[in-house]
């Protein structure tokens, strides 16, 4: 990114934030769709592990999406002189998708019943995830735009050296997303096991006859 990729003719060094901003946005949108796919697995099987996978996927995608917004605003300020441009479909559509998924967690945790919570959250994740590709196609069909079209329905619009660095950066962020997703899944599973063990121990204490000393554990 800093040594191999050439400087942009018009933007110079500031264009290199492209190799961070665009992969963050792409991985975020793919993460939302990944969460929707995991939610389909829960509705088909009823297995809570699919619901947890969907929750973690959307959680991580939100973090990447916020990073994409921040880096995009920095790039816009350096290139256009404004932190945000409201008449640009690419920026506004991404913000709409991000705000849509920001309602996922408040909606989810407003439901107390675990079964209803997982079911409603899965339906939301599927519908919102299906909105992502539809939104992308609608933006690509827009005629008035300011944002540079680097990735289009017809392919990439980059010189070979820049395209190579972009692909490497994209793969790096994909691996980062998958790694963080797996770490958070391991954390959630460990916490769930601890809760089950705690309930088991408390249950043993409740059914133990009065006066009998507890066996060492």
N, C-alpha and C positions, 0 to 999 in steps of 0.2 A: 504493500500500500504506500509506504513512504519512500522506498528506494527503487522499486522496479516500475511502478506505474508512472507514466509520463505526466507532466503538468498539463492541465487544460489550457487551451489557447486563450480563451476569454476570461475564465475565472481564476486561473492560476492555482496556487496551493490550496485555497479554500475548497476547491472541488473535491479534494480527497475525502471530505466528510461523506461524500456519496457512497463510499465503500463501507461505511458504517450505517448510515441512515437507511438506505434502500434494503440491505439484508435484514435489518431489524424490522422494517415494515413488512417485508415478505414473510419472514418467519413468524411474525405475530399473526398475520392473516391465516397462514397455514396452520398455526397452532389453534386458532378458533375453529377451523374446519376439522382438525384432529379431535378436538373436544367434542364436536358434534358427532363424529364417527364413533367415538367411545360411548357416547350417550345412546346411540342405536344399539350397541352391544348390551347395555343395561336393560333397555326396554324389551329386547328379545329374550334375554336369559333371566333377568331379575337378580343377577349376581351383583352385589354391592361393590365388588372390585372394579367393575366397569364404570360405575358412577364415580368412584374415587379417581380413576384415571381421567375421566372427563373433567372433573373439578380441577385437578392439578394442571391439566393441559391448558385450560382457560385461564387459570391463575397465572401461569408462566407467560402465556401469550399477552396478557394485560401488561405485565412488567416490560416485555419487549416492545409492546405498542407505545407505552409511555416514553421509553427510550427513543423510539422512532420519531415521536412528536417533538421531543426536545432537540434532537439532532437536526430534524427538519427545520425547526424554527431558527436554529443557529445558521443553517445554510441559507435560509430565506433572507435573514437579516444581512448576511454578507453579500448575497447576490442581488437582491431586489431592494434592500434598504428598509424592509418591513419584516417584523416577526411573523406576520400572518397575512394572507391574502384571501379574503372571503369569497371572491368570485372565481377561484380556482377549483374545479371539480375534484381533482385528485386529493387535495388537502382536506377539503370539506367532507368528502365521502369517507376518507379514512377516519376523520374525527367522529363522524356519525357511527361508524362501525365500532369504534373504541368505546364511545359513550353507551352504545347499545349493550355491549358486553360488561360495562361497568355496573349495570343494573342486575347482573347475574347473581352476584354474591348477596346483595341486600334482599333480592327476591327469594333466594334459596334459604337464607337463615331467618326469614320472617315466618317460615313454616316450621312448626314444632314437631309434627309427626314425621319420623324418619322416612317412612315409606312414601308418603305424599311429597316430602321434600325432594327425595331422589327422583321421583317420577316427574314432578313439575319441572325440576331443574333440567332433566334430560330432554323433555319436550322443548324447553326454551333453547337449550344448546343446539338441538337439531335445526330448529327453525332459524335461529340467528346464524348458525353455521352455513345454512343454505343461502342466506342472504349475501354472504361474502363474495362468491363468484358472480352472482347476478349483479352486485354492485360494481365489480371490476369491469364486467362487460359494458355496463351502462356508461361508466366513466370513459372507457376506451372509444365509445361511439360519440362522445361529446365533441363538438366542433370548436368551441371557445375554451381555450386553456392557455395557461402561462407556464405551467410546470413542464420541464423537458420530458419528452417521451423516450425513455431509455429502453424499457421493455414493453413491447406491444404484442398484439395478437399474432402478428406476422413474424415475431422473433426479436432479437436484440439489435440495438442500434448503437454499437460501440466499436471502436477500433480494436484490433486483435489483442494488443497489449493490455488495454483497459478491460476488455472482456475477460481475459484470463485472470486478472487480479480480482475482478468482481466475482467470478465463479469461486475462486479460492476463499474470498471473504464470506460469500454466501454459505459455502460448506462449513466454514469455521463457526458461523452463527447457528447453523443447523445442529452441529455437534454440541455447541454450548447449550442450546435449548434442550436437546435430548438428555444431556448429562444432568442438567439442573432438574429436569422432570423426573429422572430416575432417582436422584438424591432425595427429592421431596416425596416421591412415592415410598422410598425406603423409610423416611422419617414418619410418614403417616401410618405405614404398616406397623412399625415398631411401637408407635403410640397406641394404636388399636390393640396390639397384643398386650401391652402393659395394662390397659383398661380391662381387658378380659381377665387377666391374671388377678387384678385387684378385686374384680367382682367375685371371682372364684374364691379368693381368700376370705373376703367379707362374708360370702355365703357359708363357708365352713365355720366361721366364727359364730354365725347366727344359729346354726343347727347343732352346735356342740352342746352337750348336756351341762346344766349348771353345776358348778363345783368341780368339774373335771379339769385338771390343769392342761394347758395347751402343750402339745408335743413340740419339741424344738424344731425349727424350720431353717 
